[in-house]
Amino acid sequence: MYNSTSLKRWQTQNLDYNFYWAFTVFLGWFGVDYWYLGAPLTGLLKIVMNLFTFGYWWFYDILNATFNRPTVELFGPTMPFFGTTGCAGARFRQANTTEDPERLSKHLNYIIYGLVLGVTGIFGGDSFLIGNTTYAFIRLICLVTIIGAPIALIWWVYNLFNYVFCADYFVDDAWYYLGAASPDGSKCPSFFSKLFSPITSLFSMITGIKFPTPESLAEWQTTLLSKSDLTASNVTELNKAFQIKSCQKGGSSSSTLSSTNTHLLSLLFAGTIGFVIVSSIVLSLRRSYQNGNKKAASASSDDKQRGDQENDDVPPQPRVSGVTPKNA
């Protein structure tokens, strides 16, 4: 599921953990941390879950990013009720990194591309950004002309779909701008393959979703060992100190903050936020109801006083005398 974010695909450790931690803490409610890792679809799912659980996934990621850093660096962030997914596993830069500085400076480009695509994609701004000026001018000309405007719109929606749902194809298309490794032996897709790519990708997603297994995580770990700036002994020590239940059958969790405690604390924080929100809504409705009753009572009292005053202004009726004139 997260092959497009793996070290095996990128062949570089350009992510900065400090940036990831800041995105998780301050913008994690909106899933920006997963945008940074190259998984915008998971970021959208995180927004939906946070809305219905008062930010449970947000608190969960904050606790893991703060207390389980070695685990996140090696296997990526864990998902609530599921465990390790391998998202961006082993792609965080090390202190003694020997990576190309140019590739390291591109660690924010996944988010930047998404912002440019969403705001100026209709004008071809995303194509200008990644250096594909030919497509950019074609899209801009199509937008200016009335006849070609639908083509520009469809092109924009198509790129949005690839960015969110077809991350593999997007990374292969914008690999240089993102700082990833070039796709080995890949050819430029034909027009028809690009036209039907969203349909085939969506079908393959629905019929073939596969979460990482312990074997696939072990493969990522093997790929990690091929990096010169992290030795096998360091990884072995990390595995001993931070065992993950979802990765090791029958293993016990001895991390700084266990998975059970993470769930409990996240539920506690989410429950507290939910209690505050619900209490605020109830108090607001109660005050509005009380104010409405007071206004109704005040209006009734004013009408009564006004009626009394109107009755006081009525002149008295003339009194009828009981004396009758005498007959002449």
N, C-alpha and C positions, 0 to 999 in steps of 0.2 A: 504493500500500500504506500510506503514511503520510500520507494526506490529512488525517486527523483531528488530526495534530500540526503541520500546516504553518501558516505565517504567514498564508496566504491564508484559512484557516478561522478562526484565532484573532483576527487583526487586532490583535495586541498582542505586544510583546516583554517579557514578564514573567518569563522564566526568568533565574535568577542563575547565572552560570558558576561562581562559587566553590562554590555548593551542588552543582552538577553534578560538579565536580572532586572534592569530598569524598565524594559518593556513589560515584563511580567508583573511588576509591582504597580506601576503607574498607568499602564494601558492594557493590562491583561484582561480586564472586563470586556474589552472590544476585540480580543483575540489578536492583537498586534504582535504579541510574542511569537505566535505561530506563523504570522506573515514573515517575520524576520528569519524563521527557520526554513521558510520555503513551502509552507503548507497552509495556504489561505483558506482552503475548504474546511480544514480542522478549526481554523480561526472563526469561521462563520458558525460552525457547530458549537463552538465554545460560547459565542454570544447568545445563541438560542438557549443553551443549558443554563447560562448565568441568569437569563431573564426569568426562567421558571423555577430556579433554585436559589434566588437571591445571591448569586455570585459564588456558589459552591466551588465550581471549577477554578475560579479566579483564586480563592483562598488556598485551594489544593495546590495549585502551581506555585503560589508564593512560598508556601512552606517547603515544597520540594526544591525550588530554586535557591532558597536560603540555607537549608540545612542538609540537603542531599546533593551538593554540587558535584562530587566525583561521580556519582551515579548518573546524573543528568549529562555530564560531559562525555561519559563513555557510551551510554545507551540512549540518550535523548530524554526528554521529559516523559514522565509516566502519565497515563490517562486514568481518570477516576473510574473505579470499578472494573478496570481492565488490566492495568499494569503497564509494563514497558512496551512501547510501540516501535522503537528504533528511529523515531523522527530526528533527523540530523545527528544521528549517533556518531560520536568520535569526530565531529567536525569543528569543535571548538579549539581555537589556537592554544598552544602551550607556551610556557614562559620562555623556553629556549627554542622557539620556532625558527626554522630556516626557510619559511615560505617566501615567495616572491612578494615584495612590498606592494606592487601594483595589484595583485590578486587580493591581498589583505585589505586594501583600501576599498574594495568593492563589496564589503560584507553588508552594506545597507542598500545595495542596488535593487534587491528584490522588492523591498518596500517602496523605494522611489519609483520603480517601474509601475507598481500597482497604483500609486497616487496619480502619476502622469496618465496612465491608461484610463483611469476613471474620470479624470477632469478634462483632459485634452485629447482623449482617444478618438473622438468623433472627427477631429481635425487631422488625425494621423500623427499626433504628438509622440506616441509610443514608438512609432517607426523611426522618427527623427532621433529619439533618445538612444536607441540601440545602433544607430548608424545606417539604417536601411533607408537612405534618402530616396531611392527610386520608388519604393512602395509609398513612402510618405507623400511625395508629390502627386502620385496617382490618386491617393485617397483624398488629398486636399482639392485636387481638380474635380474629382467626382462630387465632393460636397458642394463646391461652388456652383456647378451646373445642376439645374433642376432635375434633369433626367438621371444623372449619376448619383444623386443624393441617397437613394435607397441602397446603392452598392456600398457607399461609405458607411452607412448605418449598419448594414449586415456585416461588413468587415470589422467594424468596431465591436459588435456583439460577439462575433466569432473569436476575436482576440480575448475578450473578457471570459468567454467560455473556456478557452485554452488555459488562461492564467489561473482560473479557479479549479476546473475539473480535469484538465489534461496537463498536469505539471510536467510530465515526462517530455511531452512534445514542446512545451514552452521552454524548458531548460535547454533542450537540444537546439532550439531556434535562436535563443538569446544567450548562448553559453559564454561568448566572449565578454559581453557587457556584465554578466553576472559574476564572472571570475571562475566559472566551472571549466572542467576539462572538455576538450572538443569531442563530440560523439565519434566513436571509432567506426569507420566504414559506413557512416550514414550518408545517404544521398538526399539531395533536395527533393522533397515530395512533389509529385505532380499536382496539377490543378485539381484533378478529380479526387485524388487522395486527400488533399487539403479540404475540399468541399465536403466530403463525407467523413472526415476525421472526427468531428464532434459526435456524430451518431454512433460510429463504431467504438469510440472511446467510452461513451456513456453506456453502451451495451456491455462492453467488457467490464466496466466498473460494476454494473448491476449483477452480472452473472459470475464474475470471477474475483470478488473482493477477498483478499487473503491477508490476514494479519500476520505480522512477523512471528515465526516460531523460534524456539530455542536454537534450532539449527541455523536459521537465517541470522540471528543475533551473533551466533558464534562465527559466522562468515564475516560479518562486519568487524568483529573483534580481530579476526585473522588479517583482514585488510588494514586494520589499525596498526597491527604489529609490523606491517611493512614500512611504516613511517620511521624515519631515522631519528626523530626527536622524541620518541616514546618507546622504551624498551619493554621486552616481555616481562621482566621482573616487576616493573611498575604496574602493568596490567594485572599480573597475578596478585600483587598486594591489594590493588583496588577491589578485585573480586573477593578476596578474603575478608576485607573490611566492609564491603558494601554488597552483600549477596542480595539477589532479587528473586523473590519466589516465582515470578513468572518466567524467569530464565533458567532456574535450576530446580529440578524436580526434587522435592523433599528437603530443600534447603531451608535454613532458618534465617530470618531477616535480622541482621545485626547492625543495621545502619544507624546513623545518628538519630534519625527520626523514622520510626518504623512506619510501614504502610498503614497499619491499623490506627496508630496515633494520628497520622496525617488525615485519614478519613474522619476521625472523631473531631479533631480540631477544626477541620474545614466545615463539617456539619454544625459545630458549635458557632463558628463565626457567621455562617450563612443563616442559621436559625436566629441569631441575635439581630442581624440586619433585617431579616424578615419580620421579627417581632416589632422592631422599631418602626418599620414602614407601615405595617398593619395598624399598630397603635396610633401612629400619626393620622392615618386615614380615618380611624374610628373617632378620635378626638375632634378632628376637623368636622366630620359629619354631625357629631353631637353638638358642637358649638353652633354650627349653621342651623340645626334644628331649634336650639334654644333661642338663638337670635331671631329666627322666624316667628316663634311663639311670642317673644317680647314685642316684636313689631306689630304682630296681629293684635295683641292686647292693648298696646299703646294706641293703635288706630281705632280700636273699638271705643276706648276711653275718650279719645278726641271727638269721635262722632257723637257720643253721648253728651259731652259738654257743649258741643256746637248745637245740638238739638235743644238743650236746656236754654241756651242763650236765645235761640230763635223763638222759643216759646215766651220768653220774657219780653221780647220786643213786640208782641201782639197787643194792640190796644184793648182795653177792657170793654166788654159788651155793655151797652146802655141798659140801665135798670128800668124795668117797666113799673110804672106807678099803679097802685091798686085803686086810686080815686077815679071815678067816672063822672063825666059832666051831668048836671041835672037836666031833666027834661024841661024845656021851656013851657 
